[in-house]
C-alpha cells in the first residue's frame, strides 16, 4: 500500500515520510485539543464541549482531496479537517470553546455558536463576494442533527448549474463546475428524514456530492441496532448503487484507522464526483469516540468493558502510530518527542486563547471598580455600593454580563441622588451596551448596501391602452424578463417546470430557458429549500417554489435553523439570498387554506416575509429581492391568479418596497390593517360600511418582516383614533404580531380612543365544503359587524344595535 501511495502521489520516500509526519502532527494536535478542551469544560472555563476525537485520520485523508472552490457542509466533529486545510488554529479552537465574540480571534461565528461549528468567510468587509474559487470553503454549521444535509444538495447542484448553464459570470464562483460539495454526518443521524430526502434527491439529480458517514456504532448513548436497519447504513443503501445506464451513487466503505486505505478511498471518491458529477457515499466504519459523545456525559456508562478496550486498540491515532513505526517512518523515541512538543504547543495555545478571551472583560472590570468606588464615596448608601465593588474585585475571571449587571444594580442605591460619579457610571453603562450589544445581536438582517429596505422602489408604469389580463400573466411575463436578463437566476419546485406551475405563472418558461433553470422537483420540500440555500451560498440567485403555504411546514426547520440564521450565525461573513415562492389563503379545505403566518413569523426572523395583495405587487417583490442580498418568503394570493390586472410595460424593472405599508383606501373613522387576499373582502365591506356613514381607512401591510419601518400606520390612527387588525391566521397569530408592532413600537396607544381589536380566523382550519371558508375565516359580514361595533361603542346614538 505504501508503494501504491508513493507512485500515485509521485513522491520520494523522504517526501512521503514528511507528509505522513505532518499528518500525524495534525492528528495529535487535534486530539490534544479535544482532551484539553474537555478539561476546560469540566473546570468551568467553557460551558459545553463536543469534539472530533476518533475521526482524525479520515478527516486528514479527506483534506488531501479537498480543493480550492470545494465546499464543506458538515457538523460539529470536523475539527481535524478544518485544521488540515489551514482554516483552524489551536488558538481559534479554544476561542470557539470559550465563545470569544471577537471575529478575528474566533472566525467561526464570533462566539455565537458553540465550539465545533465551523465556517469560512465568503464575503469581504463590504458584503461583496470573495473569490470562492481561490479558497477552500465551509458553509456555516448548525447543530440540529442532519440539518446540514439539505444545504449540501444545493452546494453540489451549483456545480452542475455552473457547468451546464451558459451566460453566468462564474469568475468568483466556479471553475466549470469542477467543485465538489462534501458533507459529513454521524451514523445515527442518518436516521433523520433530512438525510434520506437529500440522499434520494442527489441520486436523482446526479450532482458532485460526497457524503462522509462517521460510524462509531452509537448515537449519543444509543447503539446502532436501535438506529439503523441491519446496523449498517451502506448495506441498506445498496439499492442506490449506480449501474450502467442508471443514475445513483458510488458507495465506498473504509475503516477509520487504515491510513493508506483512507487516502486511496478519498482519491477514488474525488475523481468520480469531480469528473463525472456522480454522488458518492463514503461509509467510514470502526470509528472510535475516545471521550464519548460530549462533555455532558461519560461513555463508560453505556459501553461494555470489551467495547472500551476495543476502542483503545483501534483508536485511529494509535493505529497510525503503530503503522508509522512498523513501516520505518519514525521511531518510538521520535514520536514521543513530537507528541511532547505538541502537548506543550496546545497548552500554550489554550492559554493564549483564554487570555485573549478575558482581556476586554478585565479591562472593563477595572473601569467599573473605579467608577463604583467613586460612586460609593459620593453616596449615602456607600456600604451597599462597596459590597458590589468587593464582588468585582474577588472575581478573577469576570464576564462582561456580570460587570454590566453589577453596574446597573448600583444605580438602585442612588435613585434620588445627583452626582458626577453617578453621571459617569450612567455614561459608561450606555457606552458599554452600545458597543457590546452588536456582538450578540448584529446581522440578523443584512448590514450591507444590499439590505432589502435599501432597494429603491419603482412604480409599475402603464401604457394608456394597457390591457387587462389574468394576473398570472403578469407574473409569468415578469419571470420571463428576469430569466432573460439574469442568467444566474433559476426556479424549481413541484410542477414548476413542464406545466409551468399549478397556476401557470411559469407557463412556457422551461421550454424557453431549459430544464436546469426552470425545473421540476420531487415532492420533498425540505430539500427544495436546501437546494436554494446551497446554490445561493455559491453566488446563484435561486427561487425555490413551495407549492402551497401549508407545505412550508415541511421545510420550516430548514428555514428557521439554517436560512434565517445564515447571516447572524456567521456575523455577516456568509449570505444566502434565497427567494422562496409560495401561495396561500382562501381555498377550501384543511390542507390548502391554512395561513400559519404567526408561527412562520416567529420562527424565521432573518427572512423577509412579503405578502402582496395582487400579482403586480408580487412581481415587484421578486424584482426587489433579486437586487437584495437577503432571503425572502413571498406569499402569492392563491385566489388571485385569474383576477384581472392591468399589465405594466416595465416588467422586470418595477420594484415593490420592502418594509413599507400602502394606504389603499382613505377614511376618517377607523383604521383597518390587513394583508393578502383578505383585503379584497375588507374593500367590499368598506363599501357597505360607507352606506351607514362609517368611513374606514384600509392599510395593506405588504411586508410583515420587516414591518412598517416608517411608522405610517400610527399616522393613520392619529386621524381615526381607532384600530382594527384583520387577517385569516388563528387568533393570536399574525394579528397579535401586528398589534405588538403598532402599539409598542409605534406607541399608537397614545392616540387611541377605543380598544384596539382584531378579527381573525377561527382556531381551526376550514372544512372542505364550499361553506367551510365562510364559517372559518373573516367574511365581509364579519368585517362590517366588527367595524360597526367599534363605532357603536363610540357613538351608540348614531349606530343602533344590529342584532
N, C-alpha and C positions, 0 to 999 in steps of 0.2 A: 504493500500500500504506500509505503514511504517513497519508493521509486516512482510509482504512478503519479504521486503528487509533484515530485520534482520535475518530471517530464512535462506534466500539464502546465505547471507554472514557469517552466524553463528556468529553474533556479539551480544554482550550485548547492552543494550540501551546506556550505557555510551560510549562504544566503537564506536557505530554507531554515537552518538552525536558528538564525537570527529572528526570522519571522515567528517560529514556534515559541521562542523565548519571550518575544514581545507579547504574543497571545497569552502565554501563561502569566505574564506580569499583569495584564489587564484582568484576567480571571481572578487572580489572587487579590488584586486591588479591589475589585467589585465585591468579592466575598468578605474582605475585611471591613469594607464599608457597611455591608449588611450586618455583620456581627457587632460592630461598634455602634451602628445605628440602633440596634435593638437595646443595647445597654443605655443609650441616651434616652430612650423612651422609658425604660424601667426606672431610671434615676429621676425622671420628671422633667428633663430639659426639653423633650419633644412629647407631643400628645399621642401619636399613633405611628406605627411603622409597619409597612408591608413591603417586602423586599424580593429581589430576584435571585436569591441564593439557590443553587442547584441547577440553574439554567445557563450558566456561564459559557460552556463550550458550544451549545447550539447557537447561541447568540453571536459568538465570535465567528463561527462558520458563516452564519447569515450575513454578518457585516462585510465579509470578503466579497459577497456577490451583490451587495447594495451599491448602486452607482449614483452619481450626481443626477438630479432630476427625479429619482425614485422617491416614493412616499411610504411612510410607515403609518399604519392605523392600529395601534396596539392597546395594551392595558398595563397595569401597574407592576409588571415583572421584568421590564426590558432594560434595566439599568446597564447591564453589561454591554448590550448592543449600542446604547447611546454613548457609552464610554469608548467603545471600539471605533465608532465613526467620528469621534472627536467632538461630540456635542454635549458631553457631561464630564466635568472635573470632580475631583474629590470635594473641593470646597462647595461647588454647586450642589452636589448630592446632599451635603449636610445643610446647606442653606434651605433646600427644599424641605428637609426634615424639620427644621426649626420654623419654617414659614416666614422667611425673610421677605419683607414687602418691597425691597429694592430690586427692580428687574435686572439690574446689572449684576447683582450678587446671585439672584435666583431667577434665571432667564426662562424657567419652565412655566411659571404662572405668577411670579411676583407674590408668592405666598398665598394665592387664592385656592390652590388645590393642595391636598396632602402630598407628601413625598411619593415618588414613584410615578407621577403623572408628567409625561414628557411632551415637549414640542420643540420645533424650530421656528424662527421668525421669518414670516413670509412677506412682511411689509417694512418699508422704510419709515422714518420718523414722521413723514407727512402723510402716511397711509397709502402711498403708491406701492406697486408690486416690486419686490426684489426680483432678480433673475433666478427663478427657481430651478433652471437647468444647470446652474453653476454651483448648486449646493445640494447636500443631502437633506431631505425634508421629512419632518414628522408632523402629522396633524395632531392637534391637541387631544390628549387622552381625556376620557371621562370614566367615572367609577362604575356606573351601572353595568352589570355583567352582560356581555355580548353587545352592549350599546355601540361598540366601535365597529361592528360588522357592517351595518347598512352604509355607513360613510365609506368604508373600504371599497364597496362596489362602485360608488361614484368616482373615487380616486382612480380606480382601474379603468372605468369606462372613458374617462377623459382621454387616456392614451389612444383609445380606439377612435374617438372623435377627431383628435388631432392628426391621426394617421390618414383618415379617410375623407374628411370634410375639407374642401378647398376654400381658400379665401380668408382663413382665420390668421390673425397676426400671432404667430407662435413663438416669437423671439424669446420671451421671458418664461415660457411655459412648457415647451415640449421640443424634443428633437425627433420629429417624425413619428411621434407616438411610441418611442422606444422605452418609455419608462414603465417600471413595474410598481404596482401597489402591493405592499407586503403587510399582512395582518397577523396579529398574534392573539391567541385565546387559550385559556386553560381547558383541559379535557372536560371538566364538569360543566363549564359554561356553554359547551356545545349542545347542552340540553335546552338552551333557550331558543325560543321561536325566531329571534333575530338571526341566529346562526343559520338555521335551516332555510329561512327565507332568502338570506344572502347567498348561501351556497347554491341553492337551486337557480337563482337569478343569474349568477355568474356563469353557471354551466350553460344556460340558455344564451346569454349574451356573448360568450366567448371573449372574455377580456383578460388582460395580462395581470392576473392577481395570484399571489401566493399566500396561502393561509398556513401559518405555523400553529400547530396544536401542541402545547406543552403538556404532556400526560404524566402526572405523578401518582395516578391511581386514586386520588382523593379530590373532593370538592369541599373545602374547609375541612370538616371532620368526617364527611360522609363518603364512604367508599364508592368506587366506580360501579359496583354491582347495583347500587341504588340510582345510578346516574344514567347509564348507557346500556342499551341492549347489547348482549354479548360482551359487555365491559370493554368494547373496542370500537372507537369511532371510525377508524379507517376500514375495519371489516364490514361494518354496516353501510358504509358509503360506497361499496364496490359497484353498486349499480350505476354510479355516476362515472365510472371509468370510461374514458374516451376510447372508442373503437373506430375502425376505418369507416369513413363517411358518416360519422355521427359527431354531435357536439358532446361536451362532457369534460372530465378532469383527468389529469395525470395524478395518480395517488402514490406517494412515496412514504416509506416507513424507515426510520433510522433510530438507533439508540443514542441517548443523550450523552453518553460517556465515551463514545467512539469517535475521537477527534478526526482521524483520516476519513472515515466514512461520512461524517457530517459535512466535511468540506466537499467531498465528491457529490453528495446528495444535493447540496445547495447550488453547486455549479450546474448540475443537471436541471434543477428546477428553474434556475435563472434563464438558461438557454431556451427552454420550452416556452416560458412565459414571455420573455422579451422578444424572441424572434417569431414565434407562431401565434402569439396572443391566445394561448390556451391556459386556463387557470390550473393551478397546482395546489394539492393538499400535501403538506409535509407533516406526517404524524410522528412527533418526536416522543419515543417511548422510553421507559425506565428512567424517567426524570426523578430526582430526589428533591426534597424540600427540607434542608437541614435544620431550619428553625421553625418549621411548621408554617401555618397559614399567615399569621401576623403576630403582632405583639399582644393581641388580646387573649391569647391562649397558648397552651403547650401541646404539641403533637404527641407527647408521651401519654396523654390522656386517652387517645383513641388508636394509637398504633401499637401493635404487638412487639414484644422483645425481638422476635425474629425479623420483623419488618424494619425495626430501627437498626438492627445490626446489618441487614442487607443494604440499607441506605448508606450507612457508613462505608461499607465496602465498595459500593457503586457510585459514590459521590463523584461527579464528573471531574472535579479538580484533582481528587485523589487518583483517579484513573489516568488523567493526563500526566500527572507527575510520574506515575509508575511507567507509563509508556515512554516518556522522555528519557528516563534513566535507562530503561532496557534497550532503547534504540540509540543510545550514545549522544543524545542532545545535551545532556548535562549530568553532573554528578549529584549525589545526595548532599554533599557539602555546599556546592554552588547554589543549589536550590534553597537550602536552609538559610544561607546568607542573603539571597534575594528576598525570601519571604520575610526575614527580619527587617530588612530595609523598607519593604513595602508597609509593614505594620507601623513603622515609625512615620512614614510619609502620610499614611491615613490618619494617624493620631494628630499630626501637625496640621493637616488639612481640616480636620474636625475642629481643632482649637481655633484656627483662623476664621472658620465659618461662624463659630459661636461668638467670637469677639466682634465680628462684623455685624452679627445679628443684634447684639446688645448695645452697640455703640450709640445709636441715636437715643435710645431709652435712657441710658446712663447720663448722657449729656443733658437731656431734658429733666431728669430727676434732680440733678444738681441745681438747675434753674428754679424748679418748683420748691425745693427745700429752702432756698434763699428767699423766694417770694413769700412763702408761708411764714418763715421766720420774721420777715419784715411785717407781715400782717399781724402776727401774734403780738409783736412789740407795740403795735398801734391799737390793739383791740382790748376791750374789757373782758373778752372771752379768751384770753391768752392761753389758759390751761388746756382748753379743748383743742385749739389750733396746734399747740405744742405737741399734743399727743399724736396728731396727724404727721407732724414733722418727724417724730420718733419712728412712726411706722415706715416712712420712706427711707430713713437712714438705716433702718435694720434690714431693709430689703436689698440684698446684694445683687439680685438679678431682676430688676423691676421691669414690668411690662408697660407699654405705652398706655394701655387701658387703665391700669391701676394708678398710674401717675395722674392721668386726666380725672379719673373718678375722685381721687383724693383732693385735687384742686377744687373740683366742683362742690364737694362736700364742705370744704372750708367756708365757702360763701354763705352757708346756712348760719354760721355763727356771727356773721357781720351784717345781717339783713338790714338793720336800721342804722348802720354806721356809714360814715363817709371818710375816706382817707386815700392818700396817694397810693399806699400799699394795696388797698382793695382795687383801685383802678388798674394798677399794674398787673394784678393777678387776673382780672377780668380780660384785660388785653391779651395776656398770654393764652388764656383758655380759648378765646376767639381765634387767635392766630394759629394755635396748635391744631384746633379742629379743622380749620380751613385748609391747613397744609397736610394734615394726616388723613382726613376722611376720604379723599380720592384714592388713596392706596387700597381702600376696601370697596369703593363704590364706582369708580370710573369705568367708562367703556361699556356700560350696559347698552348704550346706543353709540353709534359712531361719533367720534370727536374730530373727524377729518372733514374736508370740504364736501365729501360725498354723502354726508348725512342727509337723510331723506327730506327733512324740513328745510334744508338749504337749497333744494332744487326749485328754481324759479317756475311758477305756474305759467301756463299759456292756454288761453281760452280756445276752444274749438271755433273755427270760422266756417261760414256757410255762404254758398252762392245764393243769389237772390231766388233762384228757382230750385234750391236744394230739395231733393226728393225725400219723401217719407218711405223708409224701408223697415223691414223686420230688424229689430235691434241686434240680432245675432250677426247680421251682415256688417254692421259697424265693427263689431269685434273681429270678425273674420278678415275684413279688409285692413284693419289696423294691424293684426298679426302679420298679414301679408307684407305690409310696409316694414314691420320690424325685421322679419326674416330676410327681406330684400336688402336692407341697409346694415344689418348687424349679423355678420356671418357667425359670430361666436354664440348667438342665441339658438336655443333648441327647446322643444317642448315634448313631453312624453307623459303617458298615463293610460289608464284603461279606456279603450275606444277612442283614443286621441288621434290615432293615425289613419287607418284605411277609411273609416267612415267619417272622419273629421269631427269627432266628439259627439256625444249623445244629443247635443243641441245645435250641431252644425256650425259651431263657432270657429272650426278649423277646416271647413269644407274645402276640399281640393288642394290643401296645402302640402300634404305628404307627396302627392304626385308631382308637385312643383318643386319641392325642396328636398325630397328624398327621405328614405326610411330612417336615417340616423338623426335627422333634425326634427322630424315630426313623426314620433314613434309610438306604437302600441306597446303596452307592457302587460305582464301578467297581473292577476288580482293579488296584489302584495303591497299594500300602502306603505308599510314601514320602509321597504327598500326603494320604493319610488322616491320617498323623502331622502333616503340615503344616497341615491344616485345624484339627486340635486345638490346635496351638501358637498359630496366629494368633488363633483365637477366644478362647483363654484369656488372651492378651495384651490382649484388649479386654473383659475382665470377665465373659465367659460361662464356664460350667463344662462343657466338653465331655468326653465319654467316647469315645475313638477305639478302635474294635474291630479288632484284627488277628486273623484267623480262627484261626490256629494259631501256636504259639510259634516253629516253624521259619520262618514267614513274617516274623517280626520282623526277620530278617536283611535283608530288602529295605529296611527303614526304619531300620536300625541307624545309618547315617551321620547321619541327621537327629536321631535320639535322642541320639547321642553328642555331635555337634558343636554342635547348636542347643539342644535341650531341656535336656540335662543341664547346660549351661553358662550358661543364661539368667541365673540369679541371680548366679553367680560373675562372669561377664564384665561385668555391669552394676554390680557391687559393691553388690548389693541394691536397685537402683533400678528393676528390672523383675522381674516374676514370671510364670511360665507354669504354673499349677496344673492341668495336663492329666492325666487318668487314661487309661491305656492298658489296655484289656481284651484278654486273650488266653487261650488254653487250651493245655495241653500234657501230656506224659508218657504213657507206657504205651499206645500204639496201634501196630498193626502197620505196618511199612514205613519206609523210609529218610526220607521227607519229612514224615511226620506223627507221628513219635515222637521226634524229636530233643529233647534237653534241653541246649541250648548255654548253660547258665547261667554257667559260668566266664567265657566270652567276654563275655556280657552284663554280668555284674557288674563286670568290669574296664573296660568301655567306657562305662558310663552312670552313673559316680559323680556324684551330684547328683540322681538319680531314686530314689525309694523302690522297692525290689524286694520284692514281697509274694507269698508262696507258700502260700496257705491250703490246708489238707488236705481241706476239705469246703466245701459251698456256703454254709453258715451263716457260717463264718469269712470266706468271700469277700464275702458281703453286708455283713458288719460292716466289712470294709476299705473298701468303697465308701462307706459312711456316714461312716467316719472321714475318708477323704481329701477328701470334699466339704466338710468343715469346716476342712481344712488349706489352706495357700497353697503347698504343694509338689506337684510332679508325682509320679506313681507308675505302675509297671507291676504289674498284678495278674494272676497266672497261675492260672487255674482248673484243676482236675483234669479232664482230658478224659474219664476213665472214671468220673467221679463223678456225672454228671447224672441217671442213672436209679437210683442207690442211694437208699435210703430215709433220710430225716432227719426229726426232729420239727420241726414248724412253729412258730416263735416267734410270740408275739402282740404284739411290739413292733417289727414290721418298719419299716424306715426310720429307726429310732432307735438300736438297739443298735450298739455300735462295738467292733471288734477292735483291740487296742492295737498300735501300730507300734513295732518295736524290742524286743519282749518275746517270750520263748520261753514254751512251755507244757509242763509235765510231764504226759504223758497216761498214763503207767504208772510207778508207783514200784517200785524194786528196789534190791538191795544189792550185786550182784556186778559189774555192768558198765553204764556209761552209753552208750546209743546215741543219737546225734543225727542227725536227718534232717528231711525236709520233703516236702510234697506227697503224691502217690499212693504213694510208696514206703513211707510209714508204715503203710499197711494190710498190706503184706507183712511188715513188721517186727513188727506186732502179732500176726500169725499165727505167726511164728517164735518170738515170746516165749512163746506158749502151749506150743509144742513144747519149748522150752528149759526151761520150768518142770518138765517131766516128767523131765528129767535133772538136776534140782536146780541149775539156773542161773537166777538171778533178775535180770532186766535192767530197768533204768530207761530209759524212752523219752522223749526230749525232742523236741518239734516246734519247729523254728526259727521258723516262721510268717513271719518277716521276715528277709531276707538283707541288704538295705540299708535302714536300719541294722540291726546285728546285736547282739542280746542286750546292750542298753545297761546292764542292771542286773547283768550277770555272774552269772546264775543257773546257767549250765552248770557253772562251776567249783565251785559249791556242791554240785552232784550228784557231781562227780568226787571231792570231798573225802570223800564217803561210800563210793563204789565203788572208787576208785583206778585205774580202767581206763576207756578211751575208745575207742569205735568210731564213726566218721562214715560214714554211708551215703547215697549219692544215685545218681541214674541219669545224671549227667553223665559225660563222659570222664574217664579218670584224670588227676589234676592239675587238674581243673576246679574246680567249686564246693566239692568236698570239701577241696581244698588251701586255698581261701579260708577255709573254716570252721575248719580246723585252725590256720591262722595266727592267727585271731581268738582261739581258745581258748587256744593255747599261749603266744603272745606278749603279747596284750593282757590276758588273764585269768591269765597265769602258771600255767596248770594243770600244767605240767611238774613243779612243786614237789610235787604230791600224787599223781603217777602212780607206780604200782608196776610197770606194764608199758608196753611201747612203744605209743604211740597209733597206731591203724591206720585205714585207710579201706577201704571196699568200694564200688566204682563200677561203672558200665557198662564194657563193652569200649571200645577206642579207636574202633571203627567204630559206625555206626548199625545198628539192627536190619534184618534181611532181612524181606521182605514176609510170608512164610508165618507161620502161627499160631505155630509153634515159634520164630520169629525173636526174639521178645521174650525168651523164656526163656533162650536161649543168648547173648543180648547184654546183658541188664540183670540186676541183682541179683534173685534169686529167694528164696523163703522158705528153701529148702535152702541157698543161699549164705549167707544171714544166719545160719542155725543153725550151719553148719560154721565160719564165721568167728568167731562168738561162742564156740563150743565150743573152738576152737583157742586163743583168748586165755586162757580159763580153764584149759585143759590145761597151758599153759606155766607157770601159777601153781601148780597142784596136779595134776601128772601122775598121781599115785596115785588121785585121785578121778575123773579123766576119761580113761579109756583111749583109745588111738588109734582113730579111727573107721575109717580105711582106710589 
